Amino acid sequence: MKKDSFLDYVTRCDTDVVTDIYFVCRMMITSALPHSKVDGNIYERASENYKIAITNGYNGILPYGSYPRIILSWIITEAVKTQSREIYIGESLSDFMKQRGIHVTGGKTGTFNRFKQQFIGLMTSSVTYSFKDAKSRKTVVLNFHVADAVKFSSDNVMDFFKTKVILDEYFFSEIIKYPIPVDGEALNALMSSSLALDIYFWLTYKMSYIKDITEISFNNLKAQFGFGYNDTKYGRYEFRRNFVTQLKNVLALYAQAKVCIQREEILLYPSPTHVEKRNSSLR
């Protein structure tokens, strides 16, 4: 966790009304992006009625970790607010990072280089996302890129000076129709763990519609969130341990969520969602 922002958030979250509203998309709720680097240039996950496949034939970099989640949530938020496919990133990538609360460091292993690689990987990857429609029960398949184009106003692409992203038409339609609200300050507090971010996205949406006690096994949670964990006794143990650790971090800042952690499953009790949801048909 980002210790300072996490503690600050926990201190205020029980009394303050959420005002820094961000948005995510249903793909981010149901089919988690990779948490760690993927060998090869294809990533596939399936959980219940949802499937996702991500490929990258441009530079082989598949987006993973917290940075793509932060980038996507900001881009989706800007698209929802402006109702435009054209998103202006800012004067520079380093400025963009600072505004997202990311400390900028240089060098090959610094945050700037890693963030830049994840930005390029996200913008150049192809996504296939499929799900069963809640009403018709028919399978819907969406093929898209996040961006149709990324335009630079300078040759200094190392810092992405005055970058404009033009969102893919299908992706834009998806996020405008089904925006899912989250707390922007919660994203900053949880940024150091991509698993914590995924749990937060999933939990606040789940709580927006469940009416009865809902039991979810750790096996099902592993299918959705457990990329990188072997399907062995030790792999399942490690996933459960890490999931519970990050779930407790999420619950520390989302105190309204009523969750009971048991040996083989978790129980979700009807609770207020963290941010009031907009109209959405995702189930």
PyMOL commands that set and color helices and strands:
alter all, ss='L'
color gray80, all
select helices_A, chain A and resi 3-12+26-30+66-82+93-99+111-124+169-177+184-190+194-206+218-225+233-253
alter helices_A, ss='H'
color red, helices_A
select strands_A, chain A and resi 21-24+42-47+50-55+86-90+126-132+139-145+147-151+163-167+180-183+214-217+258-261+265-269
alter strands_A, ss='S'
color yellow, strands_A
deselect
rebuild
show_as cartoon
